[in-house]
Amino acid sequence: MISNKLQDAINAQINAEFWSAYLYLSMSMHFEHEGHAGIANWFRIQFREEQAHAEIFMNYLNSRGGQVILAPIAEVPTKWETPLAAFANTLEHEEKVTSLINNLYALAVEEKDYATCSKLDWFITEQVEEEETARGLIDQLKLIGDNGLALYTFNQELATRTYVVPAPLATTK
């Protein structure tokens, strides 16, 4: 059985993951509208990943005898001036999510819930990857600057990204 304190915190994280999904879906729709289908694809894949993260937390909470309580999702932005601005927003957001995961881990340690610590290890590693990816894309966009051909190539590259089911979901029924 999971403590009420940890159950509440995980439910808050589920909401944060769905908010993240909604943010990335909004980014995808914005760039689709702007004619950047590849960038839109990248953000749509992020949308699916964030939904999967929420699902992992929901499955975990259920497996521990907790109750999943879905809360309303707050409004997200709908416009970005440039791809660089969107990816800068992405990095900022992923850094916030990292702090949320770290806080969850600290609470799990405080509650002496080592099973939750173990589950969170995957998310900690995932967040390192998320931040590194966002930084790399920002670096590329800074190099691109106003070069239209380079932005076209960047957009084409992001169009090749495909969704991969996260490991914690790949083993579920």
N, CA and C atoms as an extended XYZ file, in Angstrom:
519
Properties=species:S:1:pos:R:3:atomname:S:1:resname:S:1:resid:I:1 pbc="F F F"
N         0.842       -1.182        0.000 N   MET     1
C         0.000        0.000        0.000 CA  MET     1
C         0.887        1.245        0.000 C   MET     1
N         0.490        2.205       -0.768 N   ILE     2
C         1.237        3.459       -0.878 CA  ILE     2
C         0.641        4.477        0.090 C   ILE     2
N         1.473        5.344        0.643 N   SER     3
C         0.969        6.345        1.594 CA  SER     3
C         0.088        7.365        0.878 C   SER     3
N        -0.821        7.975        1.626 N   ASN     4
C        -1.692        9.012        1.055 CA  ASN     4
C        -0.877       10.190        0.527 C   ASN     4
N         0.172       10.519        1.239 N   LYS     5
C         1.032       11.642        0.837 CA  LYS     5
C         1.675       11.369       -0.528 C   LYS     5
N         2.183       10.163       -0.690 N   LEU     6
C         2.817        9.794       -1.961 CA  LEU     6
C         1.770        9.619       -3.057 C   LEU     6
N         0.612        9.058       -2.708 N   GLN     7
C        -0.470        8.926       -3.677 CA  GLN     7
C        -0.868       10.300       -4.227 C   GLN     7
N        -1.016       11.281       -3.346 N   ASP     8
C        -1.379       12.632       -3.781 CA  ASP     8
C        -0.302       13.235       -4.685 C   ASP     8
N         0.947       13.013       -4.316 N   ALA     9
C         2.058       13.558       -5.111 CA  ALA     9
C         2.127       12.896       -6.483 C   ALA     9
N         1.886       11.603       -6.543 N   ILE    10
C         1.903       10.913       -7.838 CA  ILE    10
C         0.715       11.356       -8.685 C   ILE    10
N        -0.433       11.563       -8.068 N   ASN    11
C        -1.575       12.093       -8.823 CA  ASN    11
C        -1.258       13.479       -9.387 C   ASN    11
N        -0.564       14.294       -8.623 N   ALA    12
C        -0.152       15.613       -9.133 CA  ALA    12
C         0.813       15.446      -10.305 C   ALA    12
N         1.690       14.448      -10.216 N   GLN    13
C         2.632       14.202      -11.312 CA  GLN    13
C         1.904       13.699      -12.557 C   GLN    13
N         0.881       12.879      -12.359 N   ILE    14
C         0.077       12.422      -13.498 CA  ILE    14
C        -0.523       13.624      -14.218 C   ILE    14
N        -1.053       14.563      -13.447 N   ASN    15
C        -1.616       15.772      -14.040 CA  ASN    15
C        -0.533       16.557      -14.783 C   ASN    15
N         0.656       16.648      -14.187 N   ALA    16
C         1.765       17.368      -14.830 CA  ALA    16
C         2.173       16.686      -16.139 C   ALA    16
N         2.150       15.366      -16.156 N   GLU    17
C         2.499       14.643      -17.385 CA  GLU    17
C         1.458       14.878      -18.477 C   GLU    17
N         0.183       14.885      -18.088 N   PHE    18
C        -0.862       15.174      -19.080 CA  PHE    18
C        -0.768       16.630      -19.550 C   PHE    18
N        -0.415       17.554      -18.648 N   TRP    19
C        -0.226       18.952      -19.048 CA  TRP    19
C         0.920       19.027      -20.057 C   TRP    19
N         1.991       18.289      -19.788 N   SER    20
C         3.130       18.250      -20.719 CA  SER    20
C         2.677       17.736      -22.082 C   SER    20
N         1.884       16.676      -22.073 N   ALA    21
C         1.379       16.123      -23.333 CA  ALA    21
C         0.583       17.183      -24.086 C   ALA    21
N        -0.273       17.872      -23.368 N   TYR    22
C        -1.116       18.897      -23.974 CA  TYR    22
C        -0.263       20.041      -24.531 C   TYR    22
N         0.790       20.417      -23.799 N   LEU    23
C         1.720       21.452      -24.275 CA  LEU    23
C         2.351       21.026      -25.595 C   LEU    23
N         2.848       19.786      -25.655 N   TYR    24
C         3.517       19.333      -26.867 CA  TYR    24
C         2.540       19.144      -28.024 C   TYR    24
N         1.321       18.767      -27.723 N   LEU    25
C         0.309       18.690      -28.780 CA  LEU    25
C         0.017       20.089      -29.327 C   LEU    25
N        -0.034       21.075      -28.442 N   SER    26
C        -0.242       22.460      -28.870 CA  SER    26
C         0.912       22.924      -29.760 C   SER    26
N         2.131       22.587      -29.372 N   MET    27
C         3.292       22.935      -30.193 CA  MET    27
C         3.208       22.243      -31.552 C   MET    27
N         2.818       20.987      -31.549 N   SER    28
C         2.693       20.253      -32.797 CA  SER    28
C         1.681       20.918      -33.722 C   SER    28
N         0.540       21.271      -33.184 N   MET    29
C        -0.507       21.899      -33.996 CA  MET    29
C        -0.056       23.264      -34.517 C   MET    29
N         0.671       24.011      -33.683 N   HIS    30
C         1.182       25.318      -34.114 CA  HIS    30
C         2.120       25.158      -35.314 C   HIS    30
N         3.071       24.240      -35.200 N   PHE    31
C         4.044       24.093      -36.285 CA  PHE    31
C         3.453       23.415      -37.511 C   PHE    31
N         2.446       22.583      -37.321 N   GLU    32
C         1.722       22.033      -38.467 CA  GLU    32
C         1.071       23.190      -39.236 C   GLU    32
N         0.441       24.082      -38.509 N   HIS    33
C        -0.210       25.250      -39.112 CA  HIS    33
C         0.804       26.146      -39.828 C   HIS    33
N         1.996       26.246      -39.267 N   GLU    34
C         3.038       27.105      -39.840 CA  GLU    34
C         3.768       26.451      -41.018 C   GLU    34
N         3.426       25.205      -41.343 N   GLY    35
C         4.047       24.546      -42.490 CA  GLY    35
C         5.340       23.821      -42.171 C   GLY    35
N         5.588       23.559      -40.893 N   HIS    36
C         6.790       22.828      -40.471 CA  HIS    36
C         6.372       21.435      -40.008 C   HIS    36
N         6.028       20.592      -40.953 N   ALA    37
C         5.495       19.261      -40.626 CA  ALA    37
C         6.489       18.411      -39.844 C   ALA    37
N         7.764       18.545      -40.105 N   GLY    38
C         8.767       17.758      -39.392 CA  GLY    38
C         8.861       18.159      -37.927 C   GLY    38
N         8.886       19.454      -37.682 N   ILE    39
C         8.912       19.951      -36.300 CA  ILE    39
C         7.618       19.541      -35.609 C   ILE    39
N         6.509       19.645      -36.314 N   ALA    40
C         5.212       19.220      -35.766 CA  ALA    40
C         5.265       17.741      -35.399 C   ALA    40
N         5.876       16.934      -36.256 N   ASN    41
C         6.009       15.503      -35.964 CA  ASN    41
C         6.805       15.283      -34.678 C   ASN    41
N         7.907       15.996      -34.523 N   TRP    42
C         8.744       15.837      -33.333 CA  TRP    42
C         7.916       16.106      -32.074 C   TRP    42
N         7.146       17.197      -32.103 N   PHE    43
C         6.329       17.533      -30.929 CA  PHE    43
C         5.173       16.559      -30.739 C   PHE    43
N         4.641       16.009      -31.830 N   ARG    44
C         3.571       15.017      -31.681 CA  ARG    44
C         4.116       13.749      -31.009 C   ARG    44
N         5.339       13.378      -31.332 N   ILE    45
C         5.959       12.228      -30.668 CA  ILE    45
C         6.155       12.538      -29.183 C   ILE    45
N         6.566       13.767      -28.880 N   GLN    46
C         6.694       14.173      -27.465 CA  GLN    46
C         5.356       14.067      -26.755 C   GLN    46
N         4.289       14.484      -27.434 N   PHE    47
C         2.936       14.373      -26.888 CA  PHE    47
C         2.653       12.930      -26.492 C   PHE    47
N         2.938       12.007      -27.369 N   ARG    48
C         2.673       10.584      -27.092 CA  ARG    48
C         3.543       10.074      -25.946 C   ARG    48
N         4.794       10.524      -25.895 N   GLU    49
C         5.680       10.102      -24.803 CA  GLU    49
C         5.156       10.578      -23.451 C   GLU    49
N         4.687       11.816      -23.403 N   GLU    50
C         4.183       12.344      -22.132 CA  GLU    50
C         2.909       11.621      -21.703 C   GLU    50
N         2.060       11.270      -22.658 N   GLN    51
C         0.884       10.458      -22.323 CA  GLN    51
C         1.330        9.123      -21.735 C   GLN    51
N         2.352        8.546      -22.327 N   ALA    52
C         2.873        7.268      -21.830 CA  ALA    52
C         3.426        7.416      -20.418 C   ALA    52
N         4.094        8.526      -20.150 N   HIS    53
C         4.618        8.751      -18.798 CA  HIS    53
C         3.477        8.800      -17.788 C   HIS    53
N         2.404        9.485      -18.138 N   ALA    54
C         1.234        9.525      -17.251 CA  ALA    54
C         0.690        8.117      -17.044 C   ALA    54
N         0.631        7.340      -18.120 N   GLU    55
C         0.120        5.973      -18.019 CA  GLU    55
C         0.997        5.114      -17.113 C   GLU    55
N         2.304        5.291      -17.195 N   ILE    56
C         3.220        4.539      -16.329 CA  ILE    56
C         2.926        4.862      -14.863 C   ILE    56
N         2.754        6.148      -14.566 N   PHE    57
C         2.440        6.536      -13.189 CA  PHE    57
C         1.081        5.981      -12.756 C   PHE    57
N         0.092        6.015      -13.653 N   MET    58
C        -1.227        5.483      -13.301 CA  MET    58
C        -1.153        3.985      -13.030 C   MET    58
N        -0.467        3.253      -13.892 N   ASN    59
C        -0.308        1.811      -13.692 CA  ASN    59
C         0.392        1.521      -12.369 C   ASN    59
N         1.419        2.304      -12.080 N   TYR    60
C         2.167        2.102      -10.845 CA  TYR    60
C         1.285        2.360       -9.624 C   TYR    60
N         0.571        3.458       -9.642 N   LEU    61
C        -0.293        3.793       -8.507 CA  LEU    61
C        -1.333        2.697       -8.298 C   LEU    61
N        -1.930        2.226       -9.365 N   ASN    62
C        -2.899        1.128       -9.256 CA  ASN    62
C        -2.250       -0.143       -8.709 C   ASN    62
N        -1.032       -0.419       -9.149 N   SER    63
C        -0.353       -1.648       -8.699 CA  SER    63
C        -0.022       -1.612       -7.211 C   SER    63
N         0.061       -0.420       -6.661 N   ARG    64
C         0.388       -0.264       -5.234 CA  ARG    64
C        -0.847       -0.077       -4.365 C   ARG    64
N        -2.026       -0.232       -4.954 N   GLY    65
C        -3.256       -0.104       -4.184 CA  GLY    65
C        -3.718        1.323       -4.006 C   GLY    65
N        -3.097        2.239       -4.737 N   GLY    66
C        -3.496        3.641       -4.671 CA  GLY    66
C        -4.657        3.919       -5.609 C   GLY    66
N        -5.174        5.120       -5.505 N   GLN    67
C        -6.284        5.523       -6.376 CA  GLN    67
C        -5.828        6.650       -7.286 C   GLN    67
N        -6.041        6.465       -8.572 N   VAL    68
C        -5.734        7.508       -9.547 CA  VAL    68
C        -6.900        8.485       -9.555 C   VAL    68
N        -6.574        9.756       -9.376 N   ILE    69
C        -7.584       10.813       -9.424 CA  ILE    69
C        -7.138       11.814      -10.481 C   ILE    69
N        -7.879       11.855      -11.579 N   LEU    70
C        -7.528       12.752      -12.676 CA  LEU    70
C        -8.121       14.131      -12.426 C   LEU    70
N        -7.270       15.125      -12.524 N   ALA    71
C        -7.669       16.515      -12.299 CA  ALA    71
C        -7.706       17.253      -13.637 C   ALA    71
N        -8.394       18.391      -13.689 N   PRO    72
C        -8.412       19.180      -14.931 CA  PRO    72
C        -6.997       19.598      -15.339 C   PRO    72
N        -6.812       19.722      -16.624 N   ILE    73
C        -5.521       20.159      -17.164 CA  ILE    73
C        -5.590       21.664      -17.411 C   ILE    73
N        -4.617       22.377      -16.862 N   ALA    74
C        -4.568       23.832      -17.038 CA  ALA    74
C        -4.274       24.189      -18.489 C   ALA    74
N        -4.630       25.396      -18.854 N   GLU    75
C        -4.408       25.905      -20.209 CA  GLU    75
C        -2.921       25.923      -20.546 C   GLU    75
N        -2.615       25.698      -21.816 N   VAL    76
C        -1.230       25.729      -22.301 CA  VAL    76
C        -1.094       26.836      -23.350 C   VAL    76
N         0.135       27.299      -23.594 N   PRO    77
C         0.343       28.273      -24.677 CA  PRO    77
C        -0.037       27.658      -26.027 C   PRO    77
N        -0.291       28.522      -27.007 N   THR    78
C        -0.689       28.036      -28.330 CA  THR    78
C         0.150       28.602      -29.473 C   THR    78
N         1.048       29.516      -29.184 N   LYS    79
C         1.848       30.126      -30.253 CA  LYS    79
C         3.289       30.318      -29.799 C   LYS    79
N         4.204       30.151      -30.760 N   TRP    80
C         5.623       30.377      -30.534 CA  TRP    80
C         6.141       31.150      -31.733 C   TRP    80
N         6.963       32.134      -31.472 N   GLU    81
C         7.469       32.997      -32.543 CA  GLU    81
C         8.354       32.245      -33.534 C   GLU    81
N         9.155       31.323      -33.014 N   THR    82
C        10.107       30.593      -33.851 CA  THR    82
C        10.270       29.170      -33.320 C   THR    82
N        10.811       28.286      -34.147 N   PRO    83
C        11.140       26.965      -33.615 CA  PRO    83
C        12.113       27.047      -32.426 C   PRO    83
N        13.079       27.959      -32.496 N   LEU    84
C        14.025       28.126      -31.395 CA  LEU    84
C        13.290       28.481      -30.098 C   LEU    84
N        12.315       29.380      -30.180 N   ALA    85
C        11.544       29.758      -28.985 CA  ALA    85
C        10.792       28.550      -28.427 C   ALA    85
N        10.247       27.719      -29.296 N   ALA    86
C         9.510       26.527      -28.852 CA  ALA    86
C        10.448       25.532      -28.174 C   ALA    86
N        11.612       25.323      -28.737 N   PHE    87
C        12.532       24.368      -28.122 CA  PHE    87
C        13.154       24.929      -26.847 C   PHE    87
N        13.329       26.249      -26.766 N   ALA    88
C        13.771       26.860      -25.506 CA  ALA    88
C        12.699       26.660      -24.438 C   ALA    88
N        11.431       26.814      -24.816 N   ASN    89
C        10.309       26.563      -23.915 CA  ASN    89
C        10.293       25.088      -23.495 C   ASN    89
N        10.614       24.211      -24.436 N   THR    90
C        10.675       22.775      -24.153 CA  THR    90
C        11.735       22.479      -23.098 C   THR    90
N        12.932       23.036      -23.264 N   LEU    91
C        13.999       22.808      -22.288 CA  LEU    91
C        13.591       23.329      -20.915 C   LEU    91
N        13.064       24.529      -20.873 N   GLU    92
C        12.617       25.115      -19.613 CA  GLU    92
C        11.568       24.209      -18.949 C   GLU    92
N        10.642       23.715      -19.744 N   HIS    93
C         9.602       22.848      -19.210 CA  HIS    93
C        10.186       21.521      -18.706 C   HIS    93
N        11.082       20.925      -19.474 N   GLU    94
C        11.677       19.649      -19.057 CA  GLU    94
C        12.500       19.817      -17.786 C   GLU    94
N        13.150       20.948      -17.622 N   GLU    95
C        13.879       21.204      -16.375 CA  GLU    95
C        12.911       21.288      -15.194 C   GLU    95
N        11.738       21.857      -15.422 N   LYS    96
C        10.715       21.900      -14.370 CA  LYS    96
C        10.238       20.494      -14.034 C   LYS    96
N        10.006       19.683      -15.062 N   VAL    97
C         9.567       18.297      -14.833 CA  VAL    97
C        10.638       17.532      -14.060 C   VAL    97
N        11.900       17.765      -14.388 N   THR    98
C        12.996       17.130      -13.653 CA  THR    98
C        12.908       17.471      -12.172 C   THR    98
N        12.649       18.736      -11.863 N   SER    99
C        12.540       19.114      -10.450 CA  SER    99
C        11.341       18.441       -9.787 C   SER    99
N        10.237       18.281      -10.528 N   LEU   100
C         9.072       17.581       -9.976 CA  LEU   100
C         9.400       16.114       -9.670 C   LEU   100
N        10.106       15.460      -10.581 N   ILE   101
C        10.498       14.065      -10.377 CA  ILE   101
C        11.452       13.960       -9.191 C   ILE   101
N        12.403       14.883       -9.106 N   ASN   102
C        13.343       14.883       -7.981 CA  ASN   102
C        12.603       15.062       -6.654 C   ASN   102
N        11.606       15.946       -6.642 N   ASN   103
C        10.819       16.147       -5.426 CA  ASN   103
C        10.032       14.894       -5.053 C   ASN   103
N         9.501       14.207       -6.064 N   LEU   104
C         8.802       12.939       -5.816 CA  LEU   104
C         9.757       11.913       -5.205 C   LEU   104
N        10.957       11.859       -5.737 N   TYR   105
C        11.956       10.919       -5.223 CA  TYR   105
C        12.283       11.239       -3.766 C   TYR   105
N        12.485       12.523       -3.481 N   ALA   106
C        12.788       12.937       -2.104 CA  ALA   106
C        11.648       12.548       -1.164 C   ALA   106
N        10.414       12.712       -1.612 N   LEU   107
C         9.259       12.324       -0.800 CA  LEU   107
C         9.228       10.815       -0.597 C   LEU   107
N         9.538       10.062       -1.630 N   ALA   108
C         9.565        8.598       -1.511 CA  ALA   108
C        10.615        8.165       -0.488 C   ALA   108
N        11.764        8.823       -0.496 N   VAL   109
C        12.806        8.520        0.492 CA  VAL   109
C        12.296        8.868        1.888 C   VAL   109
N        11.693       10.052        2.018 N   GLU   110
C        11.141       10.488        3.314 CA  GLU   110
C        10.106        9.490        3.833 C   GLU   110
N         9.287        8.956        2.928 N   GLU   111
C         8.239        7.991        3.293 CA  GLU   111
C         8.788        6.561        3.405 C   GLU   111
N        10.092        6.405        3.155 N   LYS   112
C        10.746        5.091        3.161 CA  LYS   112
C        10.039        4.116        2.217 C   LYS   112
N         9.642        4.642        1.059 N   ASP   113
C         8.971        3.835        0.035 CA  ASP   113
C         9.983        3.573       -1.076 C   ASP   113
N        10.767        2.527       -0.887 N   TYR   114
C        11.864        2.245       -1.799 CA  TYR   114
C        11.392        1.651       -3.120 C   TYR   114
N        10.202        1.078       -3.135 N   ALA   115
C         9.635        0.604       -4.400 CA  ALA   115
C         9.367        1.797       -5.313 C   ALA   115
N         8.860        2.889       -4.742 N   THR   116
C         8.619        4.091       -5.544 CA  THR   116
C         9.942        4.702       -5.990 C   THR   116
N        10.945        4.677       -5.135 N   CYS   117
C        12.272        5.164       -5.544 CA  CYS   117
C        12.758        4.385       -6.765 C   CYS   117
N        12.579        3.077       -6.709 N   SER   118
C        13.009        2.235       -7.820 CA  SER   118
C        12.269        2.603       -9.103 C   SER   118
N        10.967        2.818       -9.014 N   LYS   119
C        10.168        3.199      -10.191 CA  LYS   119
C        10.637        4.555      -10.727 C   LYS   119
N        10.957        5.463       -9.833 N   LEU   120
C        11.364        6.809      -10.243 CA  LEU   120
C        12.744        6.832      -10.897 C   LEU   120
N        13.569        5.813      -10.633 N   ASP   121
C        14.887        5.767      -11.278 CA  ASP   121
C        14.763        5.869      -12.798 C   ASP   121
N        13.775        5.171      -13.373 N   TRP   122
C        13.579        5.227      -14.818 CA  TRP   122
C        13.271        6.660      -15.266 C   TRP   122
N        12.422        7.348      -14.509 N   PHE   123
C        12.045        8.718      -14.864 CA  PHE   123
C        13.224        9.677      -14.740 C   PHE   123
N        14.070        9.464      -13.757 N   ILE   124
C        15.252       10.324      -13.590 CA  ILE   124
C        16.154       10.201      -14.811 C   ILE   124
N        16.394        8.978      -15.250 N   THR   125
C        17.207        8.758      -16.452 CA  THR   125
C        16.531        9.367      -17.675 C   THR   125
N        15.225        9.203      -17.776 N   GLU   126
C        14.449        9.767      -18.888 CA  GLU   126
C        14.583       11.287      -18.941 C   GLU   126
N        14.558       11.929      -17.786 N   GLN   127
C        14.646       13.392      -17.758 CA  GLN   127
C        16.020       13.893      -18.196 C   GLN   127
N        17.062       13.163      -17.858 N   VAL   128
C        18.398       13.535      -18.336 CA  VAL   128
C        18.396       13.523      -19.864 C   VAL   128
N        17.806       12.474      -20.446 N   GLU   129
C        17.721       12.358      -21.908 CA  GLU   129
C        16.876       13.484      -22.505 C   GLU   129
N        15.740       13.788      -21.882 N   GLU   130
C        14.848       14.850      -22.396 CA  GLU   130
C        15.574       16.197      -22.437 C   GLU   130
N        16.270       16.528      -21.354 N   GLU   131
C        16.985       17.807      -21.309 CA  GLU   131
C        18.128       17.836      -22.316 C   GLU   131
N        18.862       16.749      -22.418 N   GLU   132
C        19.980       16.684      -23.373 CA  GLU   132
C        19.482       16.843      -24.807 C   GLU   132
N        18.375       16.190      -25.137 N   THR   133
C        17.810       16.295      -26.485 CA  THR   133
C        17.385       17.724      -26.782 C   THR   133
N        16.695       18.349      -25.850 N   ALA   134
C        16.253       19.735      -26.060 CA  ALA   134
C        17.446       20.665      -26.241 C   ALA   134
N        18.477       20.493      -25.431 N   ARG   135
C        19.682       21.331      -25.571 CA  ARG   135
C        20.324       21.144      -26.948 C   ARG   135
N        20.386       19.899      -27.406 N   GLY   136
C        20.972       19.625      -28.720 CA  GLY   136
C        20.192       20.280      -29.849 C   GLY   136
N        18.869       20.237      -29.762 N   LEU   137
C        18.038       20.867      -30.797 CA  LEU   137
C        18.177       22.393      -30.758 C   LEU   137
N        18.273       22.940      -29.565 N   ILE   138
C        18.490       24.386      -29.427 CA  ILE   138
C        19.827       24.768      -30.052 C   ILE   138
N        20.867       23.991      -29.772 N   ASP   139
C        22.184       24.269      -30.352 CA  ASP   139
C        22.124       24.243      -31.879 C   ASP   139
N        21.427       23.260      -32.440 N   GLN   140
C        21.290       23.181      -33.893 CA  GLN   140
C        20.569       24.408      -34.443 C   GLN   140
N        19.487       24.810      -33.778 N   LEU   141
C        18.716       25.960      -34.259 CA  LEU   141
C        19.510       27.261      -34.143 C   LEU   141
N        20.352       27.365      -33.144 N   LYS   142
C        21.210       28.552      -33.031 CA  LYS   142
C        22.201       28.600      -34.183 C   LYS   142
N        22.730       27.430      -34.558 N   LEU   143
C        23.641       27.373      -35.709 CA  LEU   143
C        22.922       27.709      -37.011 C   LEU   143
N        21.681       27.278      -37.121 N   ILE   144
C        20.883       27.517      -38.324 CA  ILE   144
C        20.606       29.002      -38.511 C   ILE   144
N        20.291       29.684      -37.421 N   GLY   145
C        19.979       31.109      -37.508 CA  GLY   145
C        18.853       31.359      -38.491 C   GLY   145
N        19.085       32.257      -39.439 N   ASP   146
C        18.076       32.616      -40.442 CA  ASP   146
C        18.252       31.855      -41.759 C   ASP   146
N        19.060       30.825      -41.771 N   ASN   147
C        19.331       30.062      -42.990 CA  ASN   147
C        18.129       29.172      -43.313 C   ASN   147
N        17.372       29.565      -44.323 N   GLY   148
C        16.160       28.847      -44.701 CA  GLY   148
C        16.415       27.413      -45.137 C   GLY   148
N        17.490       27.193      -45.884 N   LEU   149
C        17.801       25.843      -46.343 CA  LEU   149
C        18.153       24.947      -45.149 C   LEU   149
N        18.896       25.489      -44.209 N   ALA   150
C        19.262       24.708      -43.023 CA  ALA   150
C        18.018       24.397      -42.185 C   ALA   150
N        17.091       25.355      -42.086 N   LEU   151
C        15.845       25.102      -41.356 CA  LEU   151
C        15.026       24.039      -42.073 C   LEU   151
N        15.010       24.078      -43.385 N   TYR   152
C        14.316       23.059      -44.172 CA  TYR   152
C        14.902       21.674      -43.873 C   TYR   152
N        16.231       21.574      -43.844 N   THR   153
C        16.908       20.309      -43.568 CA  THR   153
C        16.607       19.834      -42.145 C   THR   153
N        16.635       20.749      -41.197 N   PHE   154
C        16.303       20.454      -39.798 CA  PHE   154
C        14.879       19.904      -39.718 C   PHE   154
N        13.964       20.573      -40.383 N   ASN   155
C        12.559       20.155      -40.401 CA  ASN   155
C        12.433       18.748      -40.987 C   ASN   155
N        13.153       18.475      -42.071 N   GLN   156
C        13.120       17.152      -42.700 CA  GLN   156
C        13.672       16.078      -41.750 C   GLN   156
N        14.730       16.433      -41.040 N   GLU   157
C        15.335       15.495      -40.089 CA  GLU   157
C        14.345       15.135      -38.977 C   GLU   157
N        13.640       16.119      -38.448 N   LEU   158
C        12.698       15.865      -37.366 CA  LEU   158
C        11.475       15.071      -37.842 C   LEU   158
N        11.222       15.123      -39.135 N   ALA   159
C        10.104       14.358      -39.703 CA  ALA   159
C        10.351       12.850      -39.620 C   ALA   159
N        11.595       12.433      -39.447 N   THR   160
C        11.917       11.005      -39.418 CA  THR   160
C        11.763       10.393      -38.024 C   THR   160
N        11.525       11.210      -37.024 N   ARG   161
C        11.385       10.688      -35.668 CA  ARG   161
C        10.146        9.798      -35.565 C   ARG   161
N        10.301        8.662      -34.904 N   THR   162
C         9.180        7.747      -34.710 CA  THR   162
C         8.990        7.493      -33.213 C   THR   162
N         7.784        7.111      -32.872 N   TYR   163
C         7.445        6.825      -31.478 CA  TYR   163
C         7.944        5.440      -31.086 C   TYR   163
N         8.536        5.371      -29.918 N   VAL   164
C         8.976        4.102      -29.337 CA  VAL   164
C         8.282        3.954      -27.988 C   VAL   164
N         7.617        2.845      -27.788 N   VAL   165
C         6.929        2.601      -26.526 CA  VAL   165
C         7.969        2.567      -25.399 C   VAL   165
N         7.777        3.365      -24.348 N   PRO   166
C         8.726        3.347      -23.230 CA  PRO   166
C         8.817        1.948      -22.586 C   PRO   166
N         9.983        1.588      -22.160 N   ALA   167
C        10.223        0.259      -21.590 CA  ALA   167
C         9.213       -0.144      -20.499 C   ALA   167
N         8.854        0.755      -19.567 N   PRO   168
C         7.908        0.322      -18.543 CA  PRO   168
C         6.523       -0.055      -19.094 C   PRO   168
N         6.170        0.426      -20.268 N   LEU   169
C         4.890        0.061      -20.880 CA  LEU   169
C         5.021       -1.130      -21.817 C   LEU   169
N         6.204       -1.339      -22.328 N   ALA   170
C         6.417       -2.423      -23.286 CA  ALA   170
C         6.196       -3.786      -22.632 C   ALA   170
N         6.330       -3.832      -21.325 N   THR   171
C         6.209       -5.115      -20.620 CA  THR   171
C         4.837       -5.290      -19.970 C   THR   171
N         3.936       -4.306      -20.154 N   THR   172
C         2.602       -4.447      -19.553 CA  THR   172
C         1.675       -5.146      -20.527 C   THR   172
N         0.593       -5.624      -20.001 N   LYS   173
C        -0.369       -6.363      -20.813 CA  LYS   173
C        -1.068       -5.524      -21.839 C   LYS   173
